[in-house]
Amino acid sequence: MGKHKIAFGINLKKLFGSALLLFATMSVSAQTVQTFFVDNIDLPYLTTAQKQQLVDDFKDKKGDALVVNSLGDTTLLESSTANFIQLKCNNAHTIQIKSLRRQSDNDNVFCVVNTYKAPAAESTIEFFTKDNVKINEQLFTMPQVSSLLQKPDTLSNDDFKQLTEMFDPQLIELRLSPTDNSITETLSLPSVPRDKKKILNGLKLQRKLNWNGNNFN
């Protein structure tokens, strides 16, 4: 009888241990963009509690999901869905996060786009595993500036060359889509005379790339 009790106790311990392991595995696998944002996006002027407050306020629809950060500026959570977040950190900085399924390991990766405006917009892009390990594989290639420009038929080659030289510095803005797994590339317009803005905007192309399960192409 004593042996049966010992064996039963051991089996319960094994079962309990297996259940804990399964729960931990499910918790990691089910990580959302919201938990990734709260746990892993490091913003020195926002506390973890403030990031969680933004997520909770947006979910509970308590008016605008915003907090006053330690710099005395306002940080606003503009969008939060099952696989997407857009955060307006301040007037000069926006963060977008997208959860994407990767076919190579059948797991989620998190695409993080930071866009800075000073005043022209420039973006950086990084990818992370659900464990917040940076992915060094080339999942996205920044475009050549020339691929985001077009020459109108009415413009001579010399005039086109002179106008394109006004895109200095050459800055590229990236925008993740909140509704599908795509990213849009555009060339930022630097500070130029007002009479040149319309002409230069007419030279800009917008390219949209789609996530194919392994990278954007």
MDAnalysis code that builds the backbone (N, CA, C; Angstrom):
import MDAnalysis as mda
import numpy as np

u = mda.Universe.empty(651, n_residues=217, atom_resindex=np.repeat(np.arange(217), 3), trajectory=True)
u.add_TopologyAttr("name", ["N", "CA", "C"] * 217)
u.add_TopologyAttr("resid", np.arange(1, 218))
u.add_TopologyAttr("resname", ["MET", "GLY", "LYS", "HIS", "LYS", "ILE", "ALA", "PHE", "GLY", "ILE", "ASN", "LEU", "LYS", "LYS", "LEU", "PHE", "GLY", "SER", "ALA", "LEU", "LEU", "LEU", "PHE", "ALA", "THR", "MET", "SER", "VAL", "SER", "ALA", "GLN", "THR", "VAL", "GLN", "THR", "PHE", "PHE", "VAL", "ASP", "ASN", "ILE", "ASP", "LEU", "PRO", "TYR", "LEU", "THR", "THR", "ALA", "GLN", "LYS", "GLN", "GLN", "LEU", "VAL", "ASP", "ASP", "PHE", "LYS", "ASP", "LYS", "LYS", "GLY", "ASP", "ALA", "LEU", "VAL", "VAL", "ASN", "SER", "LEU", "GLY", "ASP", "THR", "THR", "LEU", "LEU", "GLU", "SER", "SER", "THR", "ALA", "ASN", "PHE", "ILE", "GLN", "LEU", "LYS", "CYS", "ASN", "ASN", "ALA", "HIS", "THR", "ILE", "GLN", "ILE", "LYS", "SER", "LEU", "ARG", "ARG", "GLN", "SER", "ASP", "ASN", "ASP", "ASN", "VAL", "PHE", "CYS", "VAL", "VAL", "ASN", "THR", "TYR", "LYS", "ALA", "PRO", "ALA", "ALA", "GLU", "SER", "THR", "ILE", "GLU", "PHE", "PHE", "THR", "LYS", "ASP", "ASN", "VAL", "LYS", "ILE", "ASN", "GLU", "GLN", "LEU", "PHE", "THR", "MET", "PRO", "GLN", "VAL", "SER", "SER", "LEU", "LEU", "GLN", "LYS", "PRO", "ASP", "THR", "LEU", "SER", "ASN", "ASP", "ASP", "PHE", "LYS", "GLN", "LEU", "THR", "GLU", "MET", "PHE", "ASP", "PRO", "GLN", "LEU", "ILE", "GLU", "LEU", "ARG", "LEU", "SER", "PRO", "THR", "ASP", "ASN", "SER", "ILE", "THR", "GLU", "THR", "LEU", "SER", "LEU", "PRO", "SER", "VAL", "PRO", "ARG", "ASP", "LYS", "LYS", "LYS", "ILE", "LEU", "ASN", "GLY", "LEU", "LYS", "LEU", "GLN", "ARG", "LYS", "LEU", "ASN", "TRP", "ASN", "GLY", "ASN", "ASN", "PHE", "ASN"])
u.atoms.positions = np.array([
    [0.832, -1.214, 0.000],
    [0.000, 0.000, 0.000],
    [0.862, 1.257, 0.000],
    [1.966, 1.195, 0.837],
    [2.863, 2.347, 0.903],
    [3.520, 2.633, -0.426],
    [3.912, 1.566, -1.154],
    [4.554, 1.745, -2.461],
    [3.614, 2.426, -3.445],
    [2.327, 2.034, -3.392],
    [1.334, 2.632, -4.292],
    [1.183, 4.113, -4.009],
    [1.212, 4.510, -2.706],
    [1.091, 5.925, -2.342],
    [2.268, 6.723, -2.860],
    [3.481, 6.121, -2.703],
    [4.698, 6.807, -3.184],
    [4.638, 6.986, -4.692],
    [4.260, 5.907, -5.402],
    [4.179, 5.968, -6.864],
    [3.144, 6.987, -7.298],
    [1.998, 7.011, -6.598],
    [0.940, 7.967, -6.932],
    [1.430, 9.399, -6.735],
    [2.192, 9.613, -5.622],
    [2.733, 10.949, -5.357],
    [3.703, 11.388, -6.426],
    [4.567, 10.470, -6.868],
    [5.543, 10.779, -7.922],
    [4.835, 11.117, -9.220],
    [3.786, 10.321, -9.541],
    [3.036, 10.582, -10.781],
    [2.364, 11.944, -10.751],
    [1.838, 12.320, -9.562],
    [1.212, 13.634, -9.430],
    [2.229, 14.745, -9.654],
    [3.430, 14.570, -9.109],
    [4.484, 15.561, -9.284],
    [4.865, 15.700, -10.757],
    [4.982, 14.553, -11.434],
    [5.317, 14.572, -12.867],
    [4.220, 15.262, -13.665],
    [2.965, 14.934, -13.325],
    [1.829, 15.523, -14.026],
    [1.780, 17.026, -13.802],
    [2.016, 17.442, -12.553],
    [2.001, 18.861, -12.205],
    [3.136, 19.599, -12.926],
    [4.308, 18.960, -12.959],
    [5.450, 19.561, -13.647],
    [5.203, 19.702, -15.138],
    [4.596, 18.663, -15.737],
    [4.278, 18.711, -17.167],
    [3.268, 19.798, -17.475],
    [2.283, 19.945, -16.564],
    [1.256, 20.976, -16.761],
    [1.880, 22.367, -16.704],
    [2.808, 22.585, -15.771],
    [3.485, 23.887, -15.670],
    [4.293, 24.176, -16.925],
    [4.994, 23.144, -17.413],
    [5.797, 23.314, -18.626],
    [4.911, 23.634, -19.819],
    [3.780, 22.937, -19.936],
    [2.851, 23.189, -21.036],
    [2.296, 24.597, -20.948],
    [1.945, 25.038, -19.735],
    [1.401, 26.379, -19.542],
    [2.429, 27.436, -19.929],
    [3.684, 27.230, -19.524],
    [4.747, 28.188, -19.846],
    [4.964, 28.250, -21.344],
    [4.940, 27.084, -21.992],
    [5.134, 27.043, -23.445],
    [4.008, 27.755, -24.166],
    [2.767, 27.509, -23.713],
    [1.615, 28.164, -24.332],
    [1.678, 29.670, -24.133],
    [2.123, 30.116, -22.961],
    [2.191, 31.546, -22.664],
    [3.168, 32.243, -23.584],
    [4.338, 31.600, -23.811],
    [5.340, 32.203, -24.700],
    [4.840, 32.216, -26.128],
    [4.223, 31.080, -26.556],
    [3.759, 30.981, -27.937],
    [2.662, 31.991, -28.225],
    [1.873, 32.302, -27.183],
    [0.731, 33.189, -27.393],
    [1.097, 34.657, -27.197],
    [2.387, 34.970, -27.126],
    [2.785, 36.357, -26.894],
    [2.226, 37.254, -27.992],
    [1.639, 38.361, -27.574],
    [1.032, 39.290, -28.514],
    [1.944, 40.481, -28.724],
    [1.579, 41.336, -29.688],
    [2.357, 42.561, -29.889],
    [2.262, 43.451, -28.657],
    [1.146, 43.345, -27.941],
    [0.976, 44.158, -26.741],
    [1.981, 43.756, -25.655],
    [2.095, 42.446, -25.396],
    [3.052, 42.003, -24.386],
    [4.489, 42.235, -24.848],
    [4.737, 42.067, -26.140],
    [6.084, 42.344, -26.666],
    [6.432, 43.812, -26.470],
    [5.481, 44.695, -26.745],
    [5.702, 46.123, -26.562],
    [5.989, 46.459, -25.100],
    [5.156, 45.950, -24.203],
    [5.303, 46.277, -22.786],
    [6.613, 45.723, -22.221],
    [6.950, 44.489, -22.584],
    [8.104, 43.816, -21.978],
    [9.435, 44.155, -22.639],
    [9.419, 44.488, -23.937],
    [10.681, 44.525, -24.671],
    [11.037, 45.842, -25.354],
    [10.075, 46.723, -25.565],
    [10.401, 47.999, -26.203],
    [10.900, 48.969, -25.136],
    [12.163, 49.331, -25.240],
    [12.804, 50.163, -24.218],
    [12.717, 51.640, -24.597],
    [11.920, 52.377, -23.848],
    [11.810, 53.819, -24.018],
    [12.157, 54.461, -22.676],
    [13.299, 55.134, -22.588],
    [13.781, 55.629, -21.291],
    [12.835, 56.593, -20.592],
    [11.928, 57.208, -21.359],
    [11.013, 58.173, -20.746],
    [9.656, 57.566, -20.411],
    [9.505, 56.234, -20.619],
    [8.268, 55.539, -20.263],
    [8.584, 54.373, -19.332],
    [7.817, 54.230, -18.261],
    [7.984, 53.074, -17.383],
    [7.180, 51.898, -17.935],
    [7.483, 50.717, -17.428],
    [6.713, 49.536, -17.820],
    [5.242, 49.710, -17.456],
    [4.996, 50.303, -16.303],
    [3.612, 50.536, -15.866],
    [2.879, 51.478, -16.817],
    [3.567, 52.489, -17.326],
    [2.941, 53.419, -18.270],
    [2.627, 52.735, -19.592],
    [3.533, 51.865, -20.033],
    [3.280, 51.130, -21.281],
    [2.071, 50.213, -21.110],
    [1.983, 49.552, -19.967],
    [0.834, 48.690, -19.706],
    [-0.449, 49.511, -19.618],
    [-0.360, 50.692, -19.040],
    [-1.530, 51.573, -18.938],
    [-2.044, 51.960, -20.322],
    [-1.134, 52.249, -21.235],
    [-1.528, 52.593, -22.604],
    [-2.297, 51.442, -23.249],
    [-1.766, 50.232, -23.100],
    [-2.418, 49.051, -23.687],
    [-3.789, 48.831, -23.060],
    [-3.860, 48.938, -21.735],
    [-5.126, 48.698, -21.044],
    [-6.168, 49.762, -21.383],
    [-5.738, 51.019, -21.423],
    [-6.679, 52.104, -21.735],
    [-7.226, 51.979, -23.146],
    [-6.360, 51.573, -24.094],
    [-6.841, 51.401, -25.470],
    [-7.848, 50.250, -25.521],
    [-7.542, 49.163, -24.842],
    [-8.435, 47.997, -24.828],
    [-9.769, 48.327, -24.181],
    [-9.731, 49.096, -23.100],
    [-10.954, 49.440, -22.360],
    [-11.677, 50.652, -22.931],
    [-11.093, 51.241, -24.003],
    [-11.694, 52.402, -24.669],
    [-11.939, 53.556, -23.692],
    [-10.948, 53.826, -22.845],
    [-11.066, 54.928, -21.883],
    [-10.578, 56.236, -22.509],
    [-11.276, 56.694, -23.516],
    [-10.846, 57.899, -24.216],
    [-9.547, 57.647, -24.962],
    [-8.737, 58.693, -25.142],
    [-7.442, 58.523, -25.797],
    [-6.499, 57.770, -24.867],
    [-5.792, 56.766, -25.438],
    [-4.809, 56.010, -24.654],
    [-3.501, 56.787, -24.667],
    [-3.323, 57.663, -23.675],
    [-2.122, 58.494, -23.632],
    [-1.628, 58.655, -22.208],
    [-0.329, 58.921, -22.108],
    [0.289, 59.207, -20.813],
    [1.240, 60.386, -20.997],
    [1.519, 61.069, -19.901],
    [2.547, 62.112, -19.906],
    [3.850, 61.449, -19.484],
    [4.835, 61.442, -20.404],
    [6.087, 60.752, -20.109],
    [7.007, 61.607, -19.237],
    [8.161, 61.057, -18.879],
    [9.064, 61.731, -17.945],
    [9.700, 62.992, -18.535],
    [9.561, 63.169, -19.858],
    [10.071, 64.380, -20.505],
    [9.023, 65.495, -20.496],
    [7.856, 65.195, -19.945],
    [6.775, 66.170, -19.917],
    [6.007, 66.236, -21.216],
    [6.270, 65.290, -22.118],
    [5.595, 65.232, -23.414],
    [4.509, 64.155, -23.358],
    [3.640, 64.154, -24.372],
    [2.547, 63.176, -24.421],
    [2.916, 62.009, -25.324],
    [2.699, 60.794, -24.836],
    [2.866, 59.576, -25.631],
    [1.494, 58.951, -25.837],
    [1.150, 58.674, -27.106],
    [-0.201, 58.226, -27.474],
    [-0.146, 56.882, -28.191],
    [-0.937, 55.933, -27.720],
    [-1.109, 54.668, -28.436],
    [-2.217, 54.873, -29.456],
    [-1.834, 54.976, -30.739],
    [-2.784, 55.330, -31.795],
    [-3.561, 54.132, -32.319],
    [-2.936, 52.947, -32.301],
    [-3.597, 51.756, -32.846],
    [-3.115, 50.525, -32.092],
    [-4.027, 49.591, -31.835],
    [-3.675, 48.344, -31.156],
    [-4.654, 47.268, -31.580],
    [-4.168, 46.297, -32.365],
    [-5.005, 45.199, -32.843],
    [-4.344, 43.880, -32.461],
    [-4.896, 42.786, -32.976],
    [-4.374, 41.467, -32.627],
    [-2.910, 41.297, -33.014],
    [-2.477, 41.969, -34.089],
    [-1.092, 41.772, -34.536],
    [-0.371, 43.068, -34.896],
    [-0.862, 44.200, -34.399],
    [-0.268, 45.483, -34.794],
    [-0.412, 46.517, -33.686],
    [0.638, 47.323, -33.532],
    [0.613, 48.458, -32.609],
    [1.272, 49.649, -33.291],
    [0.694, 50.820, -33.076],
    [1.329, 52.069, -33.511],
    [1.333, 53.036, -32.339],
    [2.524, 53.484, -31.986],
    [2.714, 54.359, -30.838],
    [3.329, 55.676, -31.293],
    [2.664, 56.780, -30.988],
    [3.228, 58.106, -31.224],
    [3.968, 58.505, -29.955],
    [5.275, 58.273, -29.949],
    [6.075, 58.540, -28.747],
    [6.088, 60.032, -28.432],
    [6.270, 60.844, -29.475],
    [6.203, 62.304, -29.385],
    [6.041, 62.818, -30.817],
    [6.123, 64.114, -31.015],
    [5.907, 64.672, -32.352],
    [6.984, 64.267, -33.359],
    [8.113, 63.764, -32.862],
    [9.230, 63.452, -33.763],
    [9.519, 61.959, -33.879],
    [8.776, 61.112, -33.156],
    [9.117, 59.676, -33.118],
    [7.854, 58.829, -33.062],
    [7.769, 57.866, -33.998],
    [6.657, 56.917, -34.046],
    [7.217, 55.497, -34.094],
    [6.567, 54.594, -33.373],
    [6.950, 53.177, -33.407],
    [5.775, 52.360, -33.931],
    [6.065, 51.451, -34.862],
    [5.086, 50.475, -35.329],
    [5.644, 49.075, -35.065],
    [4.783, 48.184, -34.595],
    [5.170, 46.789, -34.357],
    [4.149, 45.883, -35.029],
    [4.646, 44.899, -35.778],
    [3.764, 43.957, -36.471],
    [4.203, 42.530, -36.155],
    [3.248, 41.683, -35.792],
    [3.523, 40.268, -35.579],
    [3.315, 39.533, -36.899],
    [4.342, 38.799, -37.334],
    [4.316, 38.109, -38.625],
    [4.652, 36.631, -38.430],
    [3.949, 35.768, -39.147],
    [4.215, 34.330, -39.057],
    [5.323, 33.963, -40.027],
    [6.357, 33.270, -39.527],
    [7.476, 32.883, -40.384],
    [7.392, 31.398, -40.697],
    [7.441, 31.060, -41.978],
    [7.263, 29.676, -42.416],
    [8.441, 28.792, -42.036],
    [9.640, 29.355, -42.004],
    [10.839, 28.545, -41.786],
    [10.811, 27.812, -40.453],
    [10.218, 28.423, -39.422],
    [10.119, 27.748, -38.129],
    [8.687, 27.723, -37.595],
    [7.725, 28.148, -38.426],
    [6.305, 28.154, -38.056],
    [6.084, 28.871, -36.733],
    [6.726, 30.013, -36.587],
    [6.605, 30.787, -35.357],
    [6.493, 32.264, -35.700],
    [6.138, 33.067, -34.723],
    [5.969, 34.499, -34.951],
    [7.284, 35.251, -34.812],
    [7.450, 36.278, -35.644],
    [8.520, 37.245, -35.469],
    [7.862, 38.617, -35.321],
    [8.567, 39.513, -34.674],
    [8.045, 40.860, -34.466],
    [8.880, 41.846, -35.272],
    [8.203, 42.545, -36.174],
    [8.841, 43.569, -36.989],
    [8.626, 44.919, -36.307],
    [9.722, 45.634, -36.045],
    [9.657, 46.916, -35.343],
    [10.208, 48.012, -36.252],
    [9.366, 48.997, -36.561],
    [9.767, 50.130, -37.397],
    [9.749, 51.395, -36.539],
    [10.900, 52.038, -36.442],
    [11.009, 53.339, -35.766],
    [11.133, 54.420, -36.832],
    [10.312, 55.450, -36.739],
    [10.366, 56.558, -37.695],
    [10.605, 57.858, -36.935],
    [11.632, 58.575, -37.380],
    [12.019, 59.840, -36.742],
    [11.838, 60.982, -37.740],
    [11.285, 62.085, -37.277],
    [11.052, 63.245, -38.136],
    [11.829, 64.440, -37.603],
    [12.736, 64.962, -38.459],
    [13.563, 66.078, -37.995],
    [13.916, 67.104, -39.074],
    [12.972, 67.669, -39.853],
    [11.547, 67.301, -39.889],
    [11.223, 66.209, -40.909],
    [12.154, 65.924, -41.860],
    [11.894, 64.867, -42.835],
    [11.943, 63.512, -42.134],
    [11.107, 62.583, -42.569],
    [10.983, 61.283, -41.902],
    [12.047, 60.304, -42.383],
    [12.633, 59.593, -41.426],
    [13.576, 58.517, -41.735],
    [13.262, 57.334, -40.829],
    [13.248, 56.125, -41.418],
    [12.847, 54.936, -40.665],
    [13.981, 53.929, -40.545],
    [13.935, 53.184, -39.440],
    [14.790, 52.011, -39.264],
    [13.868, 50.814, -39.069],
    [14.377, 49.622, -39.383],
    [13.555, 48.422, -39.259],
    [14.391, 47.306, -38.643],
    [13.769, 46.572, -37.699],
    [14.429, 45.442, -37.046],
    [13.411, 44.328, -36.840],
    [13.934, 43.094, -36.710],
    [13.082, 41.932, -36.478],
    [13.578, 41.193, -35.241],
    [12.609, 40.673, -34.463],
    [12.936, 39.976, -33.223],
    [12.105, 38.699, -33.111],
    [12.676, 37.702, -32.433],
    [11.900, 36.511, -32.097],
    [10.975, 36.848, -30.932],
    [10.084, 35.923, -30.602],
    [9.171, 36.158, -29.478],
    [9.912, 36.210, -28.149],
    [11.167, 35.732, -28.142],
    [12.004, 35.798, -26.943],
    [12.878, 37.053, -26.932],
    [12.559, 37.989, -27.841],
    [13.277, 39.266, -27.930],
    [14.735, 39.101, -28.337],
    [15.013, 38.109, -29.167],
    [16.351, 37.940, -29.744],
    [16.335, 38.578, -31.134],
    [17.278, 39.493, -31.369],
    [17.313, 40.172, -32.667],
    [17.675, 39.191, -33.770],
    [16.916, 39.255, -34.860],
    [17.150, 38.368, -36.007],
    [18.094, 39.072, -36.976],
    [19.220, 38.443, -37.251],
    [20.217, 39.063, -38.120],
    [20.054, 38.677, -39.588],
    [19.134, 37.750, -39.860],
    [18.868, 37.392, -41.253],
    [18.276, 38.593, -41.989],
    [18.469, 38.607, -43.308],
    [17.975, 39.722, -44.112],
    [16.507, 39.482, -44.462],
    [15.608, 39.952, -43.596],
    [14.179, 39.783, -43.851],
    [13.593, 40.974, -44.605],
    [14.379, 42.041, -44.723],
    [13.962, 43.231, -45.461],
    [15.209, 43.946, -45.950],
    [15.164, 44.412, -47.193],
    [16.285, 45.151, -47.773],
    [15.854, 46.580, -48.057],
    [16.577, 47.538, -47.493],
    [16.249, 48.939, -47.755],
    [16.411, 49.222, -49.249],
    [15.465, 49.945, -49.849],
    [15.501, 50.179, -51.301],
    [16.553, 51.214, -51.691],
    [16.948, 51.161, -52.937],
    [17.767, 52.218, -53.511],
    [16.881, 53.439, -53.727],
    [17.433, 54.615, -53.487],
    [16.648, 55.841, -53.652],
    [16.113, 55.966, -55.073],
    [16.916, 55.552, -56.041],
    [16.502, 55.660, -57.447],
    [15.237, 54.866, -57.752],
    [14.984, 53.804, -56.971],
    [13.793, 52.979, -57.229],
    [12.524, 53.658, -56.723],
    [12.676, 54.753, -55.989],
    [11.516, 55.465, -55.454],
    [11.301, 56.802, -56.157],
    [11.931, 56.945, -57.334],
    [11.785, 58.161, -58.138],
    [11.363, 57.798, -59.551],
    [10.572, 58.673, -60.167],
    [10.164, 58.477, -61.557],
    [10.330, 59.789, -62.315],
    [10.715, 59.675, -63.588],
    [10.890, 60.865, -64.420],
    [9.669, 61.061, -65.313],
    [8.968, 62.174, -65.164],
    [7.840, 62.464, -66.067],
    [8.342, 62.650, -67.502],
    [7.501, 62.290, -68.448],
    [7.890, 62.426, -69.859],
    [8.148, 63.879, -70.237],
    [7.528, 64.799, -69.533],
    [7.653, 66.224, -69.855],
    [8.955, 66.836, -69.343],
    [9.725, 66.046, -68.602],
    [10.934, 66.565, -67.966],
    [12.167, 66.054, -68.695],
    [13.109, 66.933, -68.962],
    [14.348, 66.519, -69.609],
    [15.225, 65.767, -68.612],
    [16.180, 65.030, -69.130],
    [17.080, 64.275, -68.269],
    [17.881, 65.199, -67.354],
    [18.329, 66.317, -67.901],
    [19.117, 67.261, -67.096],
    [18.286, 67.872, -65.973],
    [17.043, 68.269, -66.307],
    [16.177, 68.849, -65.284],
    [15.836, 67.818, -64.208],
    [15.603, 66.588, -64.643],
    [15.298, 65.516, -63.695],
    [16.484, 65.286, -62.758],
    [17.683, 65.294, -63.304],
    [18.884, 65.088, -62.491],
    [19.039, 66.213, -61.464],
    [18.803, 67.438, -61.897],
    [18.935, 68.570, -60.980],
    [17.907, 68.495, -59.851],
    [16.696, 68.104, -60.206],
    [15.648, 68.005, -59.191],
    [15.913, 66.871, -58.195],
    [16.367, 65.736, -58.689],
    [16.617, 64.605, -57.788],
    [17.766, 64.898, -56.828],
    [18.663, 65.776, -57.243],
    [19.769, 66.147, -56.350],
    [19.281, 66.963, -55.156],
    [18.051, 67.466, -55.252],
    [17.488, 68.227, -54.138],
    [16.999, 67.314, -53.007],
    [16.914, 66.016, -53.294],
    [16.581, 65.060, -52.238],
    [17.852, 64.774, -51.427],
    [18.232, 65.748, -50.668],
    [19.458, 65.665, -49.884],
    [19.202, 66.264, -48.502],
    [19.313, 65.470, -47.448],
    [19.772, 64.076, -47.425],
    [18.724, 63.112, -47.976],
    [19.185, 61.938, -48.392],
    [18.297, 60.937, -48.955],
    [17.750, 60.060, -47.822],
    [16.480, 60.272, -47.508],
    [15.855, 59.596, -46.373],
    [14.644, 58.797, -46.830],
    [14.490, 57.610, -46.275],
    [13.386, 56.727, -46.667],
    [12.483, 56.462, -45.462],
    [11.178, 56.610, -45.710],
    [10.184, 56.343, -44.670],
    [9.506, 54.998, -44.937],
    [9.351, 54.189, -43.894],
    [8.684, 52.896, -43.987],
    [7.406, 52.939, -43.154],
    [6.340, 52.308, -43.696],
    [5.068, 52.267, -42.977],
    [4.503, 50.842, -43.032],
    [4.374, 50.218, -41.868],
    [3.719, 48.918, -41.791],
    [2.209, 49.111, -41.890],
    [1.548, 48.198, -42.580],
    [0.094, 48.286, -42.710],
    [-0.583, 47.678, -41.489],
    [-1.600, 48.353, -40.926],
    [-2.340, 47.773, -39.805],
    [-3.342, 46.705, -40.244],
    [-3.638, 46.636, -41.542],
    [-4.705, 45.755, -42.028],
    [-4.207, 44.528, -42.781],
    [-2.985, 44.566, -43.308],
    [-2.438, 43.392, -43.989],
    [-0.943, 43.309, -43.716],
    [-0.317, 42.243, -44.198],
    [1.112, 42.021, -43.932],
    [1.976, 42.659, -45.016],
    [1.898, 43.967, -45.108],
    [2.671, 44.687, -46.120],
    [3.397, 45.857, -45.485],
    [4.375, 46.361, -46.216],
    [5.121, 47.539, -45.794],
    [5.271, 48.462, -47.004],
    [5.154, 49.753, -46.766],
    [5.220, 50.746, -47.844],
    [6.485, 51.583, -47.694],
    [7.152, 51.802, -48.827],
    [8.383, 52.589, -48.852],
    [8.128, 53.893, -49.614],
    [8.556, 55.003, -49.042],
    [8.478, 56.283, -49.740],
    [9.737, 57.087, -49.437],
    [10.056, 57.984, -50.353],
    [11.200, 58.872, -50.188],
    [10.735, 60.136, -49.474],
    [11.445, 60.501, -48.428],
    [11.062, 61.694, -47.672],
    [11.468, 62.958, -48.415],
    [10.647, 63.973, -48.233],
    [10.930, 65.268, -48.862],
    [11.682, 66.151, -47.858],
    [12.914, 66.533, -48.184],
    [13.681, 67.383, -47.268],
    [13.159, 68.823, -47.303],
    [13.771, 69.678, -46.536],
    [13.381, 71.094, -46.533],
    [13.805, 71.730, -47.853],
    [12.822, 72.143, -48.621],
    [13.079, 72.765, -49.930],
    [12.179, 73.990, -50.070],
    [12.510, 74.889, -50.990],
    [11.627, 76.048, -51.236],
    [10.211, 75.595, -51.576],
    [9.230, 76.378, -51.140],
    [7.825, 76.020, -51.329],
    [7.477, 75.768, -52.795],
    [8.057, 76.554, -53.706],
    [7.706, 76.389, -55.120],
    [8.254, 75.097, -55.715],
    [9.152, 74.409, -54.996],
    [9.727, 73.157, -55.496],
    [9.020, 71.927, -54.923],
    [8.267, 72.112, -53.854],
    [7.672, 70.965, -53.168],
    [6.736, 70.160, -54.064],
    [5.852, 70.862, -54.764],
    [4.886, 70.167, -55.616],
    [5.596, 69.395, -56.719],
    [6.626, 69.995, -57.305],
    [7.369, 69.334, -58.384],
    [8.060, 68.088, -57.854],
    [8.730, 68.218, -56.696],
    [9.466, 67.091, -56.136],
    [8.532, 65.980, -55.680],
    [7.380, 66.335, -55.128],
    [6.402, 65.311, -54.740],
    [5.914, 64.528, -55.950],
    [5.874, 65.195, -57.103],
    [5.451, 64.530, -58.335],
    [6.465, 63.525, -58.852],
    [7.687, 63.570, -58.341],
    [8.730, 62.626, -58.767],
    [8.764, 61.368, -57.897],
    [8.104, 61.438, -56.747],
    [8.198, 60.352, -55.775],
    [7.299, 59.169, -56.141],
    [7.847, 57.974, -55.966],
    [7.084, 56.740, -56.127],
    [6.859, 56.120, -54.758],
    [5.794, 55.353, -54.646],
    [5.521, 54.599, -53.419],
    [5.527, 53.123, -53.773],
    [6.338, 52.367, -53.051],
    [6.424, 50.923, -53.315],
    [5.858, 50.148, -52.133],
    [5.084, 49.119, -52.464],
    [4.489, 48.268, -51.436],
    [5.052, 46.858, -51.563],
    [5.592, 46.342, -50.450],
    [6.127, 44.989, -50.409],
    [5.258, 44.144, -49.479],
    [5.120, 42.868, -49.818],
    [4.288, 41.965, -49.027],
    [5.137, 40.912, -48.323],
    [4.707, 40.522, -47.136],
    [5.368, 39.459, -46.386],
    [4.989, 38.119, -47.003],
    [5.989, 37.335, -47.443],
    [5.700, 36.072, -48.124],
    [5.824, 34.859, -47.211],
    [5.997, 35.106, -45.922],
    [6.154, 34.007, -44.978],
    [7.591, 33.865, -44.503],
    [8.520, 34.490, -45.245],
    [9.931, 34.438, -44.863],
    [10.593, 35.811, -44.868],
    [10.130, 36.701, -45.742],
    [10.676, 38.058, -45.822],
    [9.716, 38.943, -46.593],
    [10.037, 40.235, -46.633],
    [9.263, 41.187, -47.448],
    [9.866, 41.222, -48.843],
    [9.020, 41.071, -49.858],
    [9.524, 41.185, -51.234],
    [8.415, 41.690, -52.166],
])
